Amino acid sequence: MQKLVQIVLITVVAAIVVVGWRWHGYVTNTESPYDEVGIELNSRMPGPINKWGCDRLHATFGNVLPPYGCQTGDDGRSWR
Protein backbone atom coordinates (compact mmCIF):
# COMPACT_ATOMS: atom_id res chain seq x y z
CA MET A 1 0.00 0.00 0.00
CA GLN A 2 2.84 2.37 0.84
CA LYS A 3 4.38 1.79 -2.60
CA LEU A 4 1.07 2.73 -4.28
CA VAL A 5 0.84 5.96 -2.28
CA GLN A 6 4.42 6.80 -3.23
CA ILE A 7 3.72 6.24 -6.94
CA VAL A 8 0.54 8.34 -6.82
CA LEU A 9 2.36 11.14 -4.98
CA ILE A 10 5.22 11.18 -7.49
CA THR A 11 2.73 11.24 -10.37
CA VAL A 12 0.79 14.15 -8.87
CA VAL A 13 3.95 16.16 -8.19
CA ALA A 14 5.22 15.50 -11.73
CA ALA A 15 1.89 16.62 -13.22
CA ILE A 16 1.97 19.83 -11.16
CA VAL A 17 5.52 20.57 -12.30
CA VAL A 18 4.69 19.95 -15.97
CA VAL A 19 1.52 22.09 -15.88
CA GLY A 20 3.28 24.84 -13.91
CA TRP A 21 6.21 24.86 -16.33
CA ARG A 22 3.86 25.10 -19.32
CA TRP A 23 1.82 27.90 -17.70
CA HIS A 24 4.94 29.88 -16.75
CA GLY A 25 6.27 29.50 -20.29
CA TYR A 26 3.03 30.94 -21.62
CA VAL A 27 2.82 34.00 -19.36
CA THR A 28 6.48 34.89 -19.92
CA ASN A 29 6.51 34.36 -23.70
CA THR A 30 7.16 37.18 -26.16
CA GLU A 31 5.53 35.71 -29.26
CA SER A 32 1.75 35.71 -28.78
CA PRO A 33 -0.80 35.93 -25.96
CA TYR A 34 -3.22 33.71 -27.91
CA ASP A 35 -1.77 30.23 -27.32
CA GLU A 36 -4.82 28.02 -26.71
CA VAL A 37 -3.26 25.76 -24.10
CA GLY A 38 -1.71 28.68 -22.25
CA ILE A 39 -4.97 30.63 -22.23
CA GLU A 40 -6.81 27.64 -20.79
CA LEU A 41 -4.19 27.03 -18.11
CA ASN A 42 -4.08 30.70 -17.09
CA SER A 43 -7.86 31.06 -17.00
CA ARG A 44 -8.10 28.09 -14.60
CA MET A 45 -5.42 29.29 -12.19
CA PRO A 46 -6.52 30.59 -8.77
CA GLY A 47 -7.18 34.33 -8.53
CA PRO A 48 -3.78 35.72 -7.45
CA ILE A 49 -1.85 33.44 -9.81
CA ASN A 50 -4.18 34.29 -12.70
CA LYS A 51 -3.79 38.00 -11.95
CA TRP A 52 0.00 37.72 -11.92
CA GLY A 53 -0.09 35.89 -15.25
CA CYS A 54 -2.43 38.48 -16.76
CA ASP A 55 -0.19 41.29 -15.48
CA ARG A 56 2.83 39.66 -17.14
CA LEU A 57 0.94 39.23 -20.41
CA HIS A 58 -0.35 42.81 -20.24
CA ALA A 59 3.18 44.13 -19.71
CA THR A 60 4.35 42.27 -22.81
CA PHE A 61 1.26 42.56 -25.04
CA GLY A 62 -0.54 45.64 -23.71
CA ASN A 63 -1.47 46.93 -27.15
CA VAL A 64 -3.59 43.90 -28.21
CA LEU A 65 -6.91 42.47 -27.05
CA PRO A 66 -6.58 40.47 -23.83
CA PRO A 67 -6.93 36.68 -23.99
CA TYR A 68 -9.76 34.86 -22.23
CA GLY A 69 -9.26 34.97 -18.49
CA CYS A 70 -7.57 38.38 -18.58
CA GLN A 71 -10.57 40.37 -19.77
CA THR A 72 -12.64 42.72 -17.69
CA GLY A 73 -15.73 44.71 -18.44
CA ASP A 74 -18.62 43.89 -20.72
CA ASP A 75 -16.85 44.58 -23.99
CA GLY A 76 -13.99 42.08 -23.43
CA ARG A 77 -11.49 44.64 -24.67
CA SER A 78 -10.02 45.74 -21.34
CA TRP A 79 -7.21 44.06 -19.42
CA ARG A 80 -7.64 43.23 -15.74
Backbone as a chain_set.jsonl record, in Angstrom:
{"seq": "MQKLVQIVLITVVAAIVVVGWRWHGYVTNTESPYDEVGIELNSRMPGPINKWGCDRLHATFGNVLPPYGCQTGDDGRSWR", "coords": {"N": [[0.82, -1.188, 0.0], [1.955, 1.222, 0.761], [3.794, 1.621, -1.272], [2.112, 2.112, -3.454], [0.938, 4.563, -2.694], [3.213, 6.146, -2.742], [3.862, 6.091, -5.487], [1.573, 7.319, -6.582], [1.791, 9.855, -5.383], [4.235, 10.792, -6.476], [3.48, 10.896, -9.164], [1.467, 12.861, -9.096], [2.922, 15.123, -8.212], [4.73, 15.356, -10.354], [2.924, 15.932, -12.443], [1.967, 18.423, -11.587], [4.317, 19.944, -11.743], [4.859, 19.817, -14.519], [2.544, 21.066, -15.629], [2.716, 23.562, -14.352], [5.166, 24.473, -15.37], [4.552, 24.696, -18.087], [2.496, 26.638, -17.987], [3.921, 28.844, -16.89], [5.77, 29.251, -18.95], [4.026, 30.145, -20.901], [2.957, 32.62, -19.855], [5.237, 34.159, -19.725], [6.112, 34.408, -22.289], [7.141, 35.897, -25.45], [6.0, 35.929, -27.892], [3.178, 35.484, -28.61], [-0.001, 36.226, -27.141], [-2.047, 34.483, -27.485], [-2.029, 31.67, -27.317], [-3.604, 28.624, -27.268], [-3.542, 26.517, -25.326], [-2.086, 27.712, -23.257], [-3.77, 29.887, -22.644], [-5.991, 28.529, -21.628], [-4.867, 27.216, -19.391], [-4.046, 29.453, -17.858], [-6.491, 30.745, -17.41], [-7.705, 29.016, -15.669], [-6.261, 29.082, -13.377], [-5.867, 29.83, -9.85], [-7.16, 32.89, -8.358], [-5.04, 34.977, -7.468], [-2.766, 33.964, -8.792], [-3.63, 33.822, -11.438], [-4.05, 36.562, -11.856], [-1.42, 37.552, -11.634], [-0.279, 36.272, -13.855], [-1.834, 37.447, -15.912], [-1.053, 40.105, -15.57], [1.636, 39.932, -16.31], [1.357, 39.166, -19.005], [-0.017, 41.418, -19.931], [1.921, 43.394, -19.598], [3.715, 42.642, -21.55], [2.171, 42.396, -23.901], [0.465, 44.673, -24.13], [-0.814, 46.244, -26.05], [-2.679, 44.818, -27.498], [-5.762, 42.906, -27.849], [-6.984, 41.456, -24.841], [-6.406, 38.039, -23.809], [-8.745, 35.316, -23.173], [-9.779, 35.093, -19.844], [-8.217, 37.108, -18.935], [-9.667, 39.305, -19.345], [-11.754, 42.135, -18.672], [-14.727, 43.868, -17.797], [-17.655, 44.569, -19.867], [-17.269, 44.619, -22.588], [-15.05, 43.064, -23.246], [-12.626, 43.976, -24.061], [-10.845, 45.128, -22.392], [-8.017, 44.954, -20.236], [-7.416, 43.171, -17.188]], "CA": [[0.0, 0.0, 0.0], [2.838, 2.367, 0.839], [4.384, 1.793, -2.601], [1.073, 2.732, -4.279], [0.839, 5.964, -2.278], [4.415, 6.798, -3.233], [3.723, 6.238, -6.94], [0.545, 8.336, -6.823], [2.356, 11.137, -4.977], [5.217, 11.176, -7.491], [2.727, 11.236, -10.371], [0.792, 14.151, -8.865], [3.954, 16.164, -8.188], [5.223, 15.501, -11.726], [1.892, 16.616, -13.217], [1.966, 19.83, -11.163], [5.522, 20.567, -12.297], [4.695, 19.953, -15.972], [1.524, 22.089, -15.883], [3.283, 24.838, -13.909], [6.206, 24.863, -16.325], [3.862, 25.099, -19.323], [1.825, 27.9, -17.697], [4.939, 29.881, -16.752], [6.273, 29.499, -20.292], [3.025, 30.938, -21.619], [2.817, 33.995, -19.361], [6.483, 34.888, -19.916], [6.51, 34.362, -23.698], [7.163, 37.18, -26.155], [5.529, 35.705, -29.262], [1.748, 35.714, -28.777], [-0.804, 35.929, -25.955], [-3.216, 33.708, -27.913], [-1.768, 30.231, -27.321], [-4.825, 28.018, -26.713], [-3.263, 25.764, -24.098], [-1.707, 28.684, -22.248], [-4.968, 30.626, -22.234], [-6.808, 27.643, -20.791], [-4.194, 27.034, -18.108], [-4.078, 30.699, -17.093], [-7.856, 31.062, -16.998], [-8.104, 28.092, -14.603], [-5.425, 29.289, -12.192], [-6.522, 30.586, -8.77], [-7.181, 34.331, -8.526], [-3.776, 35.723, -7.447], [-1.855, 33.438, -9.807], [-4.183, 34.292, -12.704], [-3.789, 38.002, -11.955], [-0.001, 37.718, -11.916], [-0.09, 35.889, -15.252], [-2.434, 38.484, -16.757], [-0.19, 41.286, -15.476], [2.828, 39.656, -17.141], [0.939, 39.229, -20.407], [-0.345, 42.807, -20.245], [3.18, 44.13, -19.715], [4.347, 42.272, -22.812], [1.258, 42.56, -25.036], [-0.537, 45.642, -23.707], [-1.472, 46.931, -27.152], [-3.588, 43.904, -28.207], [-6.905, 42.467, -27.046], [-6.579, 40.466, -23.828], [-6.928, 36.684, -23.991], [-9.763, 34.859, -22.234], [-9.261, 34.97, -18.49], [-7.567, 38.378, -18.583], [-10.57, 40.367, -19.767], [-12.639, 42.72, -17.688], [-15.735, 44.708, -18.438], [-18.622, 43.895, -20.723], [-16.851, 44.579, -23.985], [-13.989, 42.077, -23.429], [-11.488, 44.639, -24.67], [-10.023, 45.736, -21.337], [-7.209, 44.055, -19.422], [-7.64, 43.23, -15.739]], "C": [[0.871, 1.263, 0.0], [3.475, 2.658, -0.528], [3.391, 2.477, -3.546], [0.923, 4.222, -3.962], [2.04, 6.746, -2.802], [4.333, 7.046, -4.74], [2.698, 7.315, -7.281], [1.089, 9.722, -6.481], [3.369, 11.641, -6.002], [4.515, 11.597, -8.782], [2.052, 12.598, -10.238], [1.807, 15.291, -8.882], [4.492, 16.407, -9.6], [4.213, 16.238, -12.591], [1.844, 18.104, -12.866], [3.173, 20.564, -11.75], [5.367, 20.796, -13.8], [3.69, 21.051, -16.296], [2.052, 23.466, -15.483], [4.339, 25.363, -14.866], [5.571, 25.373, -17.616], [3.16, 26.444, -19.132], [2.831, 29.045, -17.614], [5.55, 30.223, -18.109], [5.316, 30.346, -21.111], [3.011, 32.385, -21.151], [4.101, 34.804, -19.521], [6.94, 34.891, -21.365], [6.481, 35.749, -24.314], [6.63, 37.054, -27.578], [4.059, 36.056, -29.437], [0.999, 35.401, -27.482], [-1.971, 34.988, -26.26], [-2.938, 32.217, -28.089], [-2.919, 29.543, -26.592], [-4.588, 27.289, -25.401], [-2.903, 26.722, -22.965], [-2.885, 29.484, -21.73], [-5.809, 29.776, -21.291], [-6.172, 27.435, -19.426], [-4.296, 28.294, -17.26], [-5.49, 31.006, -16.601], [-8.335, 30.169, -15.855], [-7.251, 28.216, -13.344], [-6.209, 30.04, -11.118], [-6.295, 32.087, -8.945], [-5.84, 35.052, -8.534], [-2.788, 35.253, -8.518], [-2.32, 33.879, -11.194], [-3.887, 35.769, -12.898], [-2.325, 38.261, -12.272], [0.292, 37.372, -13.372], [-0.644, 36.926, -16.208], [-1.595, 39.759, -16.73], [1.06, 41.118, -16.332], [2.484, 39.759, -18.621], [0.636, 40.671, -20.817], [0.912, 43.646, -20.404], [3.856, 43.853, -21.053], [3.481, 42.621, -24.017], [0.155, 43.568, -24.73], [-1.314, 46.304, -24.822], [-2.407, 46.035, -27.972], [-4.76, 43.549, -27.287], [-6.461, 41.407, -26.043], [-7.147, 39.085, -24.141], [-7.994, 36.369, -22.944], [-9.118, 34.645, -20.869], [-8.566, 36.227, -18.011], [-8.438, 39.568, -18.961], [-11.382, 40.873, -18.588], [-13.625, 43.611, -18.415], [-16.628, 43.913, -19.372], [-18.144, 43.745, -22.157], [-15.752, 43.557, -24.262], [-12.734, 42.664, -24.035], [-10.53, 45.24, -23.647], [-9.262, 44.654, -20.563], [-7.606, 44.212, -17.965], [-6.676, 44.156, -15.109]], "O": [[0.56, 2.244, -0.676], [3.668, 3.819, -0.889], [3.782, 3.326, -4.347], [0.797, 5.042, -4.871], [1.895, 7.881, -3.256], [4.706, 8.122, -5.206], [2.93, 8.134, -8.171], [0.86, 10.671, -7.231], [3.346, 12.82, -6.355], [4.928, 12.565, -9.42], [2.069, 13.395, -11.176], [1.564, 16.321, -9.509], [4.687, 17.557, -9.994], [4.599, 17.086, -13.396], [1.698, 18.947, -13.751], [3.041, 21.699, -12.206], [5.713, 21.868, -14.297], [3.958, 21.889, -17.156], [1.85, 24.437, -16.212], [4.396, 26.561, -15.141], [6.014, 26.378, -18.172], [3.219, 27.301, -20.014], [2.615, 30.103, -18.205], [5.818, 31.394, -18.379], [5.742, 31.169, -21.921], [3.049, 33.295, -21.979], [4.053, 36.032, -19.459], [8.052, 35.335, -21.652], [5.871, 36.668, -23.767], [6.789, 37.972, -28.383], [3.718, 36.845, -30.319], [1.32, 34.428, -26.8], [-2.795, 34.725, -25.384], [-3.56, 31.571, -28.933], [-3.181, 29.843, -25.428], [-5.369, 27.44, -24.461], [-3.369, 26.555, -21.838], [-2.997, 29.734, -20.53], [-6.284, 30.266, -20.266], [-6.865, 27.473, -18.409], [-4.601, 28.216, -16.07], [-5.659, 31.483, -15.479], [-9.275, 30.528, -15.147], [-7.498, 27.526, -12.355], [-7.117, 30.806, -11.44], [-5.343, 32.501, -9.607], [-5.517, 35.695, -9.533], [-2.056, 36.064, -9.086], [-1.504, 34.266, -12.03], [-3.511, 36.184, -13.994], [-2.021, 39.114, -13.106], [1.026, 38.092, -14.048], [-0.004, 37.256, -17.206], [-1.444, 40.422, -17.756], [1.49, 42.057, -17.001], [3.223, 40.363, -19.398], [0.989, 41.096, -21.917], [0.959, 44.525, -21.264], [4.498, 44.736, -21.621], [3.99, 43.086, -25.037], [-1.004, 43.311, -25.057], [-2.376, 46.875, -24.572], [-2.878, 46.448, -29.032], [-4.743, 43.858, -26.096], [-5.642, 40.55, -26.374], [-8.249, 38.975, -24.68], [-8.123, 37.079, -21.948], [-8.03, 34.078, -20.769], [-8.347, 36.398, -16.812], [-7.989, 40.713, -18.901], [-11.657, 40.141, -17.637], [-13.365, 44.053, -19.534], [-16.387, 42.735, -19.633], [-18.576, 42.834, -22.864], [-15.537, 43.21, -25.423], [-11.859, 41.92, -24.48], [-9.502, 45.804, -24.021], [-9.797, 43.584, -20.276], [-8.08, 45.272, -17.557], [-6.703, 44.342, -13.892]]}, "num_chains": 1, "name": "protein.A"}
